[in-house]
Amino acid sequence: MHWLAPRGMLGLGLALAFGVAAAASERGGAVPPPPRPAPADLVRLHPDLPADFRDWLRAFHPRAVAAGIAEATLARALPTIRHRSDVIGLDRNQAEFTRQIWDYLDTAVSEARVAEGRAQRTRHLGTLRAIEARYGVPPAIVLAIWGMETNFGGYRGRTHILSALATLAHEGRRGAFFEAELIAALRIIEAGDANPATMRGSWAGAMGHTQFMPTSYLAYAVDFGGDGRRDVWSEDPTDALASTAAFLAAEGWTAGEPWGFEVVLPEGFDFEGTGRGRRAGVELWMARGVRMPSGGPLPDHGPAAIITPAGARGPAFIAYRNFDVIARYNRALSYMVAVGHLADRIEGRGPLGRGWPRGEPALTAADRRALQEELKRTGFDPGDIDGRIGPATTDALRDWQRAQGLIADGFPTRAILESLRKAPPCQC
């Protein structure tokens, strides 16, 4: 096993201390106690760690102590940590961001998952109703998150949580975030809710039936079963399901309101002002021709956004306030739509009425970055060049489409990227 301080140096320090004590004794003076090794020196690490990762753990140790983690907890936990290079690749290739939404939904809201969700609703209906009575979150939403996260508990992850979080914190792309999660995981261990060696979950550090990150566990997990533990890991999903509802309620879920609905847009619809965060009253959307698939008026649940995840050629949705609460669980638009749609299917509603443009290939991360660079080169500011299609990039793309006489839906495609590459640079 590897010591944070070399054994030779520690031995030399003790020998010097012994020599000082002997000299003092011969002079008849008080014998000073030998210097105590620093606490970090007493923590053993696995011998096969990469050198830079071992150095990072050394530097993390005093930060964890400063955050209030006991030395005894660190002595138990740090030796269990390994470097997991695989989680770095997984972090950079999350399905929510790398696949077209229709490919993602084919798996997320498959007929098999819908059927299992309905079966789980029957199995746990009493518990789910009690959870709804306390937190105001309907059973179908809780079930949809459970289904999305672990396929109703079927796969909760086998990755060692401390190793995953330490690896991602050391990697640095979101270092501060994952270090905070690592410290939170150590607090959970310190409280006796989990064992460092057996604390398992996803590659990103999420745990249990509904994949709580450690900070979310500390803030929102509840002991709904009343056994004295907030147990999101056990075969019984009660605490995990209730904790999910507690989380959504705390983040602003409004009881009795839907997440949203599929809607129909009129021919020639102007996409200006659409997208997440662009909310307006339903009377404005109806004035612009937006209707329910039945042709009826839009239900009024306050300000709402119109979202078109695949642009003008795919389904459109009206999204109310509760849609943004789902984003607190996972902010990927594909995930949010999947949770809402899976919840609807579990409740007995049918598939989406409009199909997806399935022949459209997904843009790679390099393509998305190139799209932003080309928009900027041609005079349409996309914001940060980061490979993520956010509101600023969507607005810039709409402006470019409008300037070209195209439908300005802001949906990025390979054809648009190629057209941008051929466009002359901005003369501004």
Order of alpha helices (4+ residues) and beta strands (2+ residues): beta-alpha-beta-alpha-alpha-alpha-alpha-alpha-alpha-alpha-alpha-beta-alpha-alpha-beta-alpha-alpha-beta-alpha-beta-beta-alpha-alpha-alpha-alpha-alpha
